[in-house]
Amino acid sequence: MRSKIVIFWMLVLFVLPPGRSFAYTSDEENNIELYKRLAPGVVNITSTILERDFFFNVIPKKGVGSGAIIDKRGYIVTNHHVIEDASKLEVTLANGKKYNATLIGSDPDTDVAVLKIDAPPSELVVIPMGSSDNLKVGQKVLAIGNPFGLGQTLTTGVISSLGRALRSPTGALVEDVIQTDASINPGNSGGPLIDSSGRMIGINTAIFSPTGASVGIGFAIPINTVKLVVKEIIKKGYYAHPWLGATLMTLFPDFAEALKLPVKKGVMVVDVVPGGPADRAGLRGGNMRAQIGNYIIVVGGDIITSVNGSKIDKADDVIRIIRRYRPGDVVTMNIVRWNGSRARVRVRLGERPKRFRW
């Protein structure tokens, strides 16, 4: 047995010259090349939040996250929840240099934020943005971030699912979220999800875990959403959401049956904001209350059955369609009045005021 071991190592030394190692697979070479090229474009973000203790003393509390450099002018994209309520933001580049960062703007509903640092362009490595169109389940992805403050790390995996819906910190619906099994741990938030060609296809934002650590279910905001939001934030400091100006409620079949409505599914208009887009278009909100089992609901308003030709079954369907448009765009809604008559209304969407969700 000992002689066989000796022969094996003699063969290894003969085949592999000094200084050489076993060959990497093509997949490993791809991982190594992408990390070497793109890791310098991933930054560590330290946010300082001022809190008060029991005696009302101001105590600074620090949090960490990741971000991706997207422009030689010093723009960095990250998550809103990474920088939320921060009184000070500091960015550390891969070379160890630290810069104070300015918050250009953020959008809590999509969990996207844009920072800017004044660093020499020669020190900034830009991570190119790709597209989240035509992604495939099973496609290889890489996540680069700064988990637990340990410095740049790389994890790999695949796209596990597409078209997921995720609730942002505000409770708003984020659509077409990418699910991946690439490990995303505390501190990875805001870092890029990259495809095998080296383009950013998403921003890592959350994990599903009963323990708080990665269990192989992570989520990333699709880059097409990120690009749309980032462009507007850089231009005017915020992202303008389209606004309907109405409170909506899903019409469930048992509700429709109990209320003896002419339709079994749709979305009830609970109320409309006076002077808002829905109000100006002639949509009517409810004007009375009804009890169905243990539920008390507002009824008497219009029931939306389709928007721009797409059938509507629940309130999220309306929100999902409206988000495809911009303030000033017109959408057409088929509705059923409470008296059973049908109508078609055209609503010119407004820009959502800060105090409203829809």
Secondary structure, 3 states (H helix, E strand, C coil): CHHHHHHHHHHHHHHCCCCCCCCCCHHHHHHHHHHHHHHHHEEEEEEEEEEECCCCCEEEEEEEEEEEECCCCCEEEECHHHHCCCCEEEEECCCCCEEECEEEEEECCCCEEEEECCCCHHHCCCCCECCCCCCCCCCEEEEEECHHHCCCEEEEEEEEEEEEEEECCCCCEEEEEEEECCCCCCCCCCCEEEECCCCEEEEEEEECCCCCCCCCCEEEEEHHHHHHHHHHHHHHCCCCCEECCEEEEEECHHHHHHCCCCCCCEEEEEEECCCCHHHHHCCCCCCEEEEECCEEEEECCCEEEEECCEECCCHHHHHHHHCCCCCCCEEEEEEECCCCCEEEEEEECEECCCCCCC
